[in-house]
Amino acid sequence: MAWYDEAVFYHIYPLGLTGAPKQNDYGEPVHRLNTLLPWIEHIRRLGFTALYIGPLFQSVGHGYETTDYRTLDTRLGTNEDLKAFVCACHDAGIRVVFDGVFNHTGRDFFAFRDLREHREQSAYRDWYCNVNFWGNNEYNDGFSYDNWGGYDLLAKLNQRNPVVRDYLCDVVRFWVSEFDVDGIRLDAADVLDFEFMKALRQTADAAKPDFWLMGEVIHGDYSRWANERTLHSVTDYALHKGLYSGHNDHNYFEIAHTVRRTQGMIPAHIKLYNFVDNHDVERISTKLRNKAYYLPVHVLLYTLPGIPSVYYGSEFGIEGKKERFSDDSLRPCIDLAEHAADYEANPCTELIGALGSIRKSFSADLAWGDYNELCLTTEQFSFARGRLIVAVNNAEREATLEVKADATTYVGLLSGEQYETEDGRLSIVLPPCGGEIFAPEGAEHEVPEALDLAKAFAATAREAAKEATSTFQPVEVPSIPYEEMSVEQLQSAILEKMAKNGPVTDQMRHDVEQNIWPDSLINWAKSFR
């Protein structure tokens, strides 16, 4: 059993949270990382036991175009600041995981600078993939190279080069010896070389006991990356998608199928990294059509198989929409002092705190307990985790369901209500957009304080449903080419065309409103006959 098997993660994008400038002038260090020290108590208070923070190291912009793997980004401070921050986390009982950007470097990285300067004579020409001195790139260097995601800013490292592999493994050893880091989240792990990942695993195993390697993998057979030879875990993007769309579409079959598929893909002792939002995707409160779904979504996040993670600010229920050319709204600067009252006044924060307490008290059940489906419909979902029974409802009306139960009496850990079983069946009444975790009577004392959160969310469910309905106001559609229309005019034109073909549902309207990309809207409008 390792620490990460029972961990509950908090995720911080430090350049955003600290309000660092978007571009690095490589000037004197500014000690912004120190402003995150008060967040450590916040993280501990809400029941998180581990922190994934990054990117951290010297870069020119958003942090994933690394300039120096051994120096804290000067917009955040100095290496001494990072040492002190990790030490403070450890003192609070919080493990720390860094972002490892090993697939590519920025153009200011020493090896790439040398390549630009010395070209064919560079000792580092084999550090990058498919360098071609007969080609060119968007910076007009007079040579081409493989990049990540089509961005020449991110030059892909040749991880099959033994020198590159040794260099990056030395970086991991340096992070352990210098900062006492507990693990690494590998950026773009789904395109990393597998032999390189095996070398990383050997390095990690030797560098520190229970050192954790978790990879960013968007899709595919997770067992290719998460196994005994390469990584300990990967991101579960399939569940991420299911958790919000399974509620928006009233389709719990999607979530249940995703869990079944994952369980058939990886052995039980490997736990995937579960999340509902992060620095690359929209905030969960923005994605949910009904804000009251926040409760059942997070009940599932904390109770389904895997390692739960919450992205900074989402415990306050903040919103963040992914824009066409900017992720700034996903990575905001937040003043923690402005949320001092949220622990008692914000139901989202209260819920995360309660779930953290439940996860800690029932780690044997929620980290190691068997998962068994008990009830599944499009709008209700119930399953057992060890001794516990979990039930959620995505309908905007009260729901009743019966499930098989072993104990005679159960207590709702969120509501404190007591339920009696009859003939081995537990009858559950769930409020609109509700959820509950049931423990056998006598076990509930393991949770320090029962919070009546399900009722609080239920009381606002109908109001939240109203807010979630369309607020889009169609505008007049001018008789001009689509290419000359604004986004609002294009959206209105599409809705008009939809209405001519039949009733426009809330989901159809929502899909149109969420599309803010002119090229896509133009093609959509032209697709109608």
JOJOBEL-V295477 format. One record per residue. N is the residue number from 1. RES is the residue in three letters. PHI is phi in whole degrees, -180 to 180 (none if undefined). Layout:
N;RES;PHI  N;RES;PHI
//
This chain:
1;MET;none  2;ALA;-111  3;TRP;-58  4;TYR;-72  5;ASP;-65  6;GLU;-112  7;ALA;-76  8;VAL;-123  9;PHE;-96  10;TYR;-113  11;HIS;-118  12;ILE;-122  13;TYR;-99  14;PRO;-68  15;LEU;-63  16;GLY;-78  17;LEU;-61  18;THR;-87  19;GLY;71  20;ALA;-68  21;PRO;-59  22;LYS;-69  23;GLN;-119  24;ASN;-97  25;ASP;-93  26;TYR;56  27;GLY;-85  28;GLU;-64  29;PRO;-60  30;VAL;-114  31;HIS;-84  32;ARG;-71  33;LEU;-59  34;ASN;-65  35;THR;-71  36;LEU;-90  37;LEU;-57  38;PRO;-64  39;TRP;-69  40;ILE;-62  41;GLU;-67  42;HIS;-60  43;ILE;-62  44;ARG;-65  45;ARG;-62  46;LEU;-88  47;GLY;91  48;PHE;-80  49;THR;-116  50;ALA;-149  51;LEU;-126  52;TYR;-100  53;ILE;-131  54;GLY;163  55;PRO;-74  56;LEU;-119  57;PHE;-96  58;GLN;-48  59;SER;-151  60;VAL;-94  61;GLY;-141  62;HIS;-74  63;GLY;107  64;TYR;-98  65;GLU;-115  66;THR;-61  67;THR;-104  68;ASP;-152  69;TYR;-76  70;ARG;-111  71;THR;-130  72;LEU;-58  73;ASP;-52  74;THR;-64  75;ARG;-70  76;LEU;-104  77;GLY;140  78;THR;-120  79;ASN;-60  80;GLU;-64  81;ASP;-63  82;LEU;-69  83;LYS;-58  84;ALA;-65  85;PHE;-66  86;VAL;-63  87;CYS;-62  88;ALA;-65  89;CYS;-63  90;HIS;-62  91;ASP;-62  92;ALA;-90  93;GLY;80  94;ILE;-112  95;ARG;-77  96;VAL;-128  97;VAL;-122  98;PHE;-92  99;ASP;-81  100;GLY;-109  101;VAL;-97  102;PHE;-107  103;ASN;-79  104;HIS;-152  105;THR;-124  106;GLY;-82  107;ARG;-78  108;ASP;-92  109;PHE;-64  110;PHE;-57  111;ALA;-68  112;PHE;-73  113;ARG;-61  114;ASP;-64  115;LEU;-63  116;ARG;-66  117;GLU;-79  118;HIS;-107  119;ARG;47  120;GLU;-59  121;GLN;-89  122;SER;-68  123;ALA;-70  124;TYR;-112  125;ARG;-65  126;ASP;-94  127;TRP;-79  128;TYR;-121  129;CYS;-84  130;ASN;54  131;VAL;-70  132;ASN;-130  133;PHE;-80  134;TRP;-96  135;GLY;-104  136;ASN;-157  137;ASN;-140  138;GLU;-67  139;TYR;-94  140;ASN;59  141;ASP;-76  142;GLY;85  143;PHE;-157  144;SER;-116  145;TYR;-164  146;ASP;-72  147;ASN;-130  148;TRP;-107  149;GLY;67  150;GLY;84  151;TYR;-104  152;ASP;-65  153;LEU;-63  154;LEU;-113  155;ALA;-83  156;LYS;-76  157;LEU;-75  158;ASN;-90  159;GLN;-72  160;ARG;-82  161;ASN;-76  162;PRO;-57  163;VAL;-68  164;VAL;-64  165;ARG;-60  166;ASP;-65  167;TYR;-61  168;LEU;-69  169;CYS;-66  170;ASP;-65  171;VAL;-61  172;VAL;-62  173;ARG;-61  174;PHE;-64  175;TRP;-62  176;VAL;-71  177;SER;-71  178;GLU;-85  179;PHE;-118  180;ASP;62  181;VAL;-68  182;ASP;-103  183;GLY;179  184;ILE;-138  185;ARG;-95  186;LEU;-88  187;ASP;-66  188;ALA;52  189;ALA;-64  190;ASP;-71  191;VAL;-120  192;LEU;-77  193;ASP;-69  194;PHE;-69  195;GLU;-66  196;PHE;-65  197;MET;-65  198;LYS;-64  199;ALA;-65  200;LEU;-63  201;ARG;-63  202;GLN;-64  203;THR;-64  204;ALA;-63  205;ASP;-62  206;ALA;-84  207;ALA;-76  208;LYS;-164  209;PRO;-60  210;ASP;59  211;PHE;-71  212;TRP;-105  213;LEU;-115  214;MET;-124  215;GLY;-110  216;GLU;-78  217;VAL;-128  218;ILE;-83  219;HIS;-159  220;GLY;116  221;ASP;-80  222;TYR;-59  223;SER;-68  224;ARG;-65  225;TRP;-103  226;ALA;-97  227;ASN;-162  228;GLU;-73  229;ARG;-107  230;THR;-116  231;LEU;-104  232;HIS;-81  233;SER;-160  234;VAL;-141  235;THR;-70  236;ASP;-98  237;TYR;-68  238;ALA;-64  239;LEU;-69  240;HIS;-53  241;LYS;-66  242;GLY;-64  243;LEU;-65  244;TYR;-89  245;SER;-74  246;GLY;-63  247;HIS;-90  248;ASN;-59  249;ASP;-97  250;HIS;49  251;ASN;-142  252;TYR;-70  253;PHE;-61  254;GLU;-62  255;ILE;-66  256;ALA;-62  257;HIS;-64  258;THR;-62  259;VAL;-65  260;ARG;-62  261;ARG;-61  262;THR;-65  263;GLN;-64  264;GLY;-79  265;MET;-95  266;ILE;-127  267;PRO;-67  268;ALA;-61  269;HIS;-78  270;ILE;-95  271;LYS;-111  272;LEU;-80  273;TYR;-90  274;ASN;-98  275;PHE;-158  276;VAL;-114  277;ASP;-159  278;ASN;-158  279;HIS;-74  280;ASP;-110  281;VAL;-126  282;GLU;-63  283;ARG;-61  284;ILE;-61  285;SER;-67  286;THR;-80  287;LYS;-74  288;LEU;-79  289;ARG;-68  290;ASN;-119  291;LYS;-62  292;ALA;-69  293;TYR;-65  294;TYR;-51  295;LEU;-68  296;PRO;-63  297;VAL;-59  298;HIS;-78  299;VAL;-60  300;LEU;-68  301;LEU;-56  302;TYR;-85  303;THR;-118  304;LEU;-71  305;PRO;-56  306;GLY;131  307;ILE;-107  308;PRO;-76  309;SER;-143  310;VAL;-120  311;TYR;-85  312;TYR;-50  313;GLY;93  314;SER;-72  315;GLU;-70  316;PHE;-97  317;GLY;78  318;ILE;-70  319;GLU;-104  320;GLY;-167  321;LYS;-103  322;LYS;-74  323;GLU;-96  324;ARG;-66  325;PHE;-120  326;SER;-153  327;ASP;-106  328;ASP;-58  329;SER;-70  330;LEU;-87  331;ARG;-131  332;PRO;-78  333;CYS;-85  334;ILE;-124  335;ASP;-90  336;LEU;-59  337;ALA;-62  338;GLU;-71  339;HIS;-112  340;ALA;-61  341;ALA;-86  342;ASP;-67  343;TYR;-60  344;GLU;-111  345;ALA;-110  346;ASN;-106  347;PRO;-62  348;CYS;-66  349;THR;-66  350;GLU;-59  351;LEU;-63  352;ILE;-62  353;GLY;-63  354;ALA;-66  355;LEU;-65  356;GLY;-63  357;SER;-66  358;ILE;-65  359;ARG;-61  360;LYS;-67  361;SER;-71  362;PHE;-119  363;SER;-63  364;ALA;-62  365;ASP;-82  366;LEU;-86  367;ALA;-98  368;TRP;-123  369;GLY;-68  370;ASP;-62  371;TYR;-106  372;ASN;-139  373;GLU;-67  374;LEU;-116  375;CYS;-154  376;LEU;-147  377;THR;-133  378;THR;-64  379;GLU;-117  380;GLN;-131  381;PHE;-148  382;SER;-140  383;PHE;-154  384;ALA;-104  385;ARG;-127  386;GLY;62  387;ARG;-78  388;LEU;-89  389;ILE;-121  390;VAL;-113  391;ALA;-142  392;VAL;-136  393;ASN;-138  394;ASN;-101  395;ALA;-79  396;GLU;-93  397;ARG;-151  398;GLU;-63  399;ALA;-135  400;THR;-122  401;LEU;-143  402;GLU;-117  403;VAL;-135  404;LYS;-67  405;ALA;-143  406;ASP;-93  407;ALA;-84  408;THR;-91  409;THR;-137  410;TYR;-126  411;VAL;-122  412;GLY;-74  413;LEU;-73  414;LEU;-90  415;SER;-100  416;GLY;80  417;GLU;-78  418;GLN;-103  419;TYR;-127  420;GLU;-100  421;THR;-91  422;GLU;-139  423;ASP;55  424;GLY;72  425;ARG;-124  426;LEU;-106  427;SER;-92  428;ILE;-115  429;VAL;-110  430;LEU;-110  431;PRO;-70  432;PRO;-55  433;CYS;51  434;GLY;-110  435;GLY;-166  436;GLU;-152  437;ILE;-121  438;PHE;-106  439;ALA;-119  440;PRO;-58  441;GLU;-55  442;GLY;104  443;ALA;-90  444;GLU;-67  445;HIS;-66  446;GLU;-71  447;VAL;-96  448;PRO;-58  449;GLU;-149  450;ALA;-83  451;LEU;-115  452;ASP;-84  453;LEU;-82  454;ALA;-60  455;LYS;-66  456;ALA;-62  457;PHE;-70  458;ALA;-63  459;ALA;-63  460;THR;-104  461;ALA;-62  462;ARG;-65  463;GLU;-65  464;ALA;-64  465;ALA;-64  466;LYS;-64  467;GLU;-65  468;ALA;-77  469;THR;-70  470;SER;-61  471;THR;-110  472;PHE;-70  473;GLN;-107  474;PRO;-58  475;VAL;-111  476;GLU;-66  477;VAL;-94  478;PRO;-75  479;SER;-88  480;ILE;-134  481;PRO;-58  482;TYR;-55  483;GLU;-63  484;GLU;-100  485;MET;-84  486;SER;-78  487;VAL;-59  488;GLU;-64  489;GLN;-67  490;LEU;-65  491;GLN;-61  492;SER;-65  493;ALA;-63  494;ILE;-66  495;LEU;-64  496;GLU;-62  497;LYS;-66  498;MET;-61  499;ALA;-62  500;LYS;-71  501;ASN;-96  502;GLY;146  503;PRO;-61  504;VAL;-99  505;THR;-80  506;ASP;-59  507;GLN;-64  508;MET;-63  509;ARG;-63  510;HIS;-61  511;ASP;-61  512;VAL;-68  513;GLU;-64  514;GLN;-75  515;ASN;-86  516;ILE;-115  517;TRP;-99  518;PRO;-53  519;ASP;-60  520;SER;-65  521;LEU;-64  522;ILE;-62  523;ASN;-63  524;TRP;-63  525;ALA;-61  526;LYS;-73  527;SER;-75  528;PHE;-78  529;ARG;-102
//
